[in-house]
Amino acid sequence: MTGSGRMPQGRDLSLCSAEELASGFRVGEFTPEDAARAALAAIAVHNDTVNAMVLVDEDGALTAARESTQRWARGTPLSPTDGVPMTIKDLFLTSGWPTLRGSTLTDQDGPWETDAPSVARLREAGAVLLGKNTTPEFGWKGVTDSIRQGATGNPWGAGLTSGGSSGGAATAVGLGMGTWSIGTDGGGSVRIPASFTGTVALKPTFGRIPLFPPSPYGTLSHAGPMTRTVRDAALLLDIIAQPDPRDWAALDRPASSYLEGIEDGVEGLRIAYSPTLSYGTNDPEVEEAVTAAARVFAELGAHVEQVDPDITDCVDAFHTLWFTGAAKVVEHYGEGALDRIDPRLRQAVIELGTDVSASDYLDASAIRMDLGVRMGAFHQQHDLLLTPTMPIASFPVGQDAPDGWPSTLWTSWTPYTYPFNMTQQPALSVPCGFTSDARPVGLQLVGPRHAEALTLRAGRAYERATDWHLARPTLLS
């Protein structure tokens, strides 16, 4: 096939992994243009229902796909995944496309002349960029809705939230509207939607994926791959985990591919399982699914022990660091900006992000450093930590919290994600089951700082032993 747009018989390219697509490109079974057309078809079918895309550039995508098709035909691909179609969260700068950040404060006219580091690396690898994903305003909360872009639904039910703030990216990936995506994560923003949508997401060690411009949320903010398989997450991390001089905190280039050793399993690893981190409360069906996942690791030969780290909930310190950042980003837009943003963001900024003294900020930073020390000591005894990604499954779209929840603040229902932004550790979310009404449940694997390879290896071992990642979302059936 040479860009006919027809699917290989019996095969939906929109749901293939990046590895499967690259293999097909290599042997000429199908082309990048075929893959791009399949993803664009999925967008056409689903986006009006789930609102995962804020921008779709069909002409640009097909042009890039045809160029990739020609490179593969000549035997000169730019990378092993040249031509894989994908989307970008609308917090990353993309040359030629506006980056609206979910806010009416953003001027759509730009100019838009710069690529974020991840986007630049993806272009260099020959990625086919389809468009940009919805996000809440400035990525501030754990669900995806905004005044400017509306609310994003879930592949497992358009009436369910996708989570956030990378909810548009997770829903797009889950429905084949692009093979993979990249999102940002300042308190759980790739892992929350991965858990809610039954997809895979990694928040790597801080600095592993460079950011530019610097995030207003400072050193809480990470970027991460969002995929349907753990191997694809490793493959995408290989592309975007490259130094960039615009990020002073960027780490050195990894010594090898993250696929190297990913199939080595977990036999002999010391794994701690903490269902609540000693302070959370889980929906019983969530805890049952995650406890069953922990047993799988034991069956695979790991030494699994139920034990809580020596930590307490750091939410107040997190609020100080997070919402002072939110206040600063709104302040940038000048007088009157506070009156034009998401009302709940305005309330949170006023209550939690203003009138914070330098002493308050330093106290929060001290709590953060102590948390990091405690987790460092914990990992001297345990190679990995397992927790639920979320204590609950998805709830109705357009809400900031589940019905009857005691608080609408997103941190009240995400107790297991934001601590590892405080410590900057790698944390991977993989699907591990469903509630009785078919809402996905996520398992979080947390590794020591700089241990992305180990974390991915363990996630792959679990994925290989189970089939949760193969489940077909309700909207695809």
N, C-alpha and C positions, 0 to 999 in steps of 0.2 A: 504493500500500500504506500502511496506517496501523497499524503495530505488530502485524501478524498473526503475526510470527515465521516466516513462510514466506520462503524465499530467492527473489530474482528468478531466473527460470529460467536454469539453466546458470552461475550465478555464486555463488561462496562468499564472502560478505561478510567472513568472518573473515580472509581472505587479501588483502583490498583494502587499499590504502594509505590513510592518513588523507586525502590529497587526493582520492582516488576516492570515499571515503565522504562527505566534505563536499560534493562535486559532486552526488552522488546525493541527499543531504538537500536541497540547494538547489532541485533541480528536481522533487522529489517522487517520484523513481524508487523509493526505499525510505526508511526512517526510522531514527533512532537506536535505536528499540526493536528493529527488525529486526537491526541491527548488534550490539546487546548480546546478543540471543538467539543469534546466530551464534557470538560469542565464548564465551558460556557453554556452548554445545554443544561447542565445541572443548575447553574445560576438562573437561567431563564425559567426553569421549572419551579425552583424553590424560593427565590429571593423575595418575591412579593409576599410570601407566607411568613418567612422568618426574619427578613430584614437584616441579613448578615453582611451585606455589602453596601457601602456608601458611595462607591465609585466603581464602575466597570469600564475598562478600556478594551473593547472587543477588537477594534482595528489594530491597536498597538500590540495586543497579545498575539493575534494571528500573524502579524508581520514578524514578530520575534520568533514565533513557532516555525514559520517557514524558513527563516534564517538558520535556526537550529537544525531543522530537517536537512538542509543543504550541507551543514557541517558534518552531520552524522553520515550522510551519503558519501562525502569526501574522506571520511575517516579521520576528521579533525575536530572532534567535540572539544569544547572549552573545559569541560570537567566530566566526571563520570555521570553526573546528573543533568547535563546540558539538556534543556528542553522541558524539564518538569514544570508543569503549571502550578502557580501558587498565588497566594494573596498576602497582603501586608496590613497589619493593624494601623489604623489612622492616627497613630501617635508618632510614627517614624517618618522623617522627611523623605520625600520621593521627588526627584527632579522631574519637572513637567506636570506633576499632579499636585493639587492642593492638599495640605495636611491640616484638616479642620479641627482635630482634637475634640470633636463632639460639642463644640462651643459656638454660640452665636457671636462671641467676642472676636473670633478669628476672621480676618479678611480673606475671602476666597481668592482674591486677585493676586495675592502673593507679594513679591515674586517667589516662585518655587524653583530654585536653581541648584539645590544641593541634595545629595543622597545621604541618609544616615549610614554609618559604617556597615551595618548588616545589609542594607539595600545595595550598597556599592559592591560588597563581596558577592552578593547573589547575581547581580548583573554580570560581573566578571566570570561567574560560573555558568552563564548562559540560561539562567532562570527565565521562564516565561511569566511575567508579572501580569496578572489578570485585573487587579484592582485593589481597592482598600476596604478594610473591615470596619464596621461600626465599633464605637467605644463610648462609654459614659464620658461626661465632660471632664477633660484633662485626666482621664483614667482614675477618677478619685474613689470609686466604690466597687463593691463586689457583684453588682449586676450591671447589665449593659442596657442602659436607656439614657436618653438626653433630650433636652428641648429641641436641639437642632436635628438630630438623626432618628429619634423615635426609639422603640424598644425592640430587642432582638429575642426571637424565640429559640426553641431547642429542637434538635433533630428528633428527639423522642416525644415531641408534642409541641406544636407551635404555641400552645397556651402556657407552656412552662418557660421559666427564665433559663437563659444559657449560662447564667453566672457572669462574672466580669472580673476585671475590666476588659479582658481579651475575649469576651463572649462572641463577638462577631467572627473572630478567627476560628474559635472552637466549633461553632455551628457550621461555618463554611467547610472546614475539614471533615466534620462528621457526615456532611451531605454530599461530599465529592465536588464541592464548588472550589476546586483547587486541591492538589494532593497534600500540601502542607502549608504552614503559615508561620510567621513569627509574631510574638506578642511581647508585651512588657509585664513585669511582675514586681510591684513594690510592696505587696503585702499578701500575695496569693493570686495575682491576676492572670497567670497562665494555668495555675493548678486548680483554682476554684471552677472555672468553666470546663476544664478537662474532666473533673469529677462529675459535674452535672451532665455532661454530654457523652460520657463513655469514650473519651479520646485520651491521648497521651500528651503530656507536657512536662518539660524540664525547666526548672529554674536553676541555672548553674551557679557556681561560685561567683561572687561579685567580681566584675572586671574580666571575666572569661569572654563575654561578648561586649565589645566596646559600645558606648553610647555617645552620640552627639546630636543635638546639643545636650549639655548636662541636664539630667532630670531635676525638676524643682524639688523632688522628694529626696534628693541627695543620694547618699550611699545605701539607702533602702532599695533603690530601684535597680532591677536587673532586666535583661531581655532573655527570651528563651524560645526554643523550637516547639511547635505544636503540630502533632502528627497523628496518624492512626496506629503506628507501630513503634516499638522501642528502637528497633534497628533504624527506622527512618529518622527518629530523633537524633540518634548518633550520627547519621549521615549528614543531616542538616547542620548539626553542631560543628562538624568538620569544616563546613563552608564558612560559617559566620563567626567562629571562634578564632579570629585572626586579629592581630594588633592593628590599631589605627592611631596615628599621631595626635588626633583630635581629642582622644580620651586619655588623660594623664594617669588614670587608674587601670588602664588596660593591662592584662596579663600577657606574658610571652606566648608565642605560638606553641600549641601543644606539641609534645615530642613525637606523637604518632596519631594515627586515625583512632577515633573513638570506637570504630568497629573492631579494632584489634583486641582480641581477648574477650569480646562481648558474649561469645558462646561458651565461656569457661565454667559457667554454673556457680553455685553458691556452697558447694560441699566444703565443710570446715569453717565457714564464716561464722562469726559471733554476732547474732542478730537479736536486738532488743525489740520487744513488741510492747508499746504503750498505748492502750486504747483511748486514754483521756489526757495524757501528759500530766496527770494528777489533778487537773482542775476543770476539764471539759465534761460535757454530758452529751451522749449520743442517742440518736434514734435507735431503738433496739434492732431494727433490720440492718441498719448501717453497721452497728457493732458486730452483729452476727456475720455479715459478709467479710468484714476485715479480719475478724478472728479466724474465720475459715481460711483466709488468704495466708495468715501467719502460719497456720498448720501446713500449708503447701510448702513453705520454705523448710520446715522441719523434715517433711517427707523428701525433700531434695537434698538433704544431708547437712543443712545448716544447724548450728546450735542455737535454738530459739528460746529466749527467756522473757517472760512477761515482767517488765521492770520499767519504772518511770525515771526519767532523768531528774537530777536534783535541781529543778527549776520551778518557778512560780509564774503565773500569768503576767506578762510584761505589757499588757494592753495600754496602761496609762502612759508609760514611757513611749510606746509606739505612737499613741495619739499626739503627744507633744511633738515628736519628730515629723510625723506625717502631715498633720494639719497646719503646722507652721509653714511647711512646704506649699500646701494648697493655698494658704493665705498669700504667700509670696507670688505665686503664679498669677493669681487674680489681681494683685496689686500692680503687676506689670502693665495691665490694660487701662490703668488710670482711673480718675474719679468717675464714680457711677457704675463701675464694672460689677461691683458686688450685688447691685440691684438687678443685674441682667443674667445671672447664672442660675443653675439648678437650685431651687429654694432650700433643699436639704443640704446641699453643699454650702450655701450661704450660712445656714444655721450652724453647721459644724465648724466653719471657719470662724464665725463670731464666738462660739462657745469654747472651742478647743484650740484655735490657731492664732488668736490675737491675745494681747496682754500676757504673752509668755516672756518671762525675763531670761536674760542670759544664764542666770543661775538655774532656772527651771530646765533650760535646754541642756546645760552641762550635767544636771542630775539625771536627766533621761539618758544621756550618752553614757554616764557611769553605769546605769542599770544595764544598758546594752552591752557594755564591755564585760561586766560581770557575767551576764548570760553567756557570752561567747567563751569565757574562761570555763564556765561550768560544762558547757557542751564539749569543749575541747577535752576536758578531763573524762567526761562520759565516753568519748570515743577512744580513749585509751583502753577501755574494757570491752567496748562493743563496736564492731566494724560498721554496722548500720543500725538505724532506728526505723521501725515501722509504726505508722499511725494511720488513722483514717485521714484522708485528705480533707474531708468535710464531715461534720457530725450529723448532717442531714442530707437528704436528696433534694433535687430541684423543687421549687415552689412556683406559684403563678407568676407569669411574666408581668412586668409593669409595677411590681412591688419591690420595696427596698428590704423587706424581711418577710419571713413566713407569716401566715395568718396567726394572730394571737401571740406573736413573739413579744417579749417584754421590752425590746428596743428595736428601733428602725436602723440603728447605726450598723454598718456592715461588719464591723469587727466583732459584734456580739454573736454572730453565727459563723465566724471563721477562725476559731481559736487555735487551729493547728497549722495555719499557713504563715501568718505574720511573724511568729517567733523566729523563723528561719530566714526571713529578710533581715531581722535584727542581727543574727549571727553570720549572715552571708554564706551559709552552707548550701551545697547542692541539694535539691529536693525534686523528686520525680513523682508524678501522679500517673497511675495506670488503672484501667478499669478492673474491678474485682467482683462485680455482681450487680444485682438489681433488687429493688424493693418489690413487694408483691404486686404493685401496680406499674411495674416496668419502668421505673426511674433508675438511672445508673448510679452506682456507688464507686468511689475512687479510693485506692490505696496509696498512701504517701510513703516513699522510701527516702530517707534523709541520710546523707553521707557526711563525713568530715569535710572541711574546706579542701578544695582542690581535688576531690575524689569523684569527679563526674564519671570517670570510666568504671569505677567500682559500682556506683549507683546504677548506671545504665546496665551493667552486666547482671546485677541482681534483678532489675526490672525485666530484662530479657529472659532470664531463667524462669521467672514467674509467668511471663507471657507465653513462653514455649510450653509450659506445663498446663496451661488453661486455654480457654477459647473465648473469654469475655470480649476481647478486642475484635472478634469476628462477628459479633452480633450486629444485625442489620437494623438501623434506626427505624422507628415507627413511620416516619415520613417517607421512607424509601420502600415500604412494603405495600 
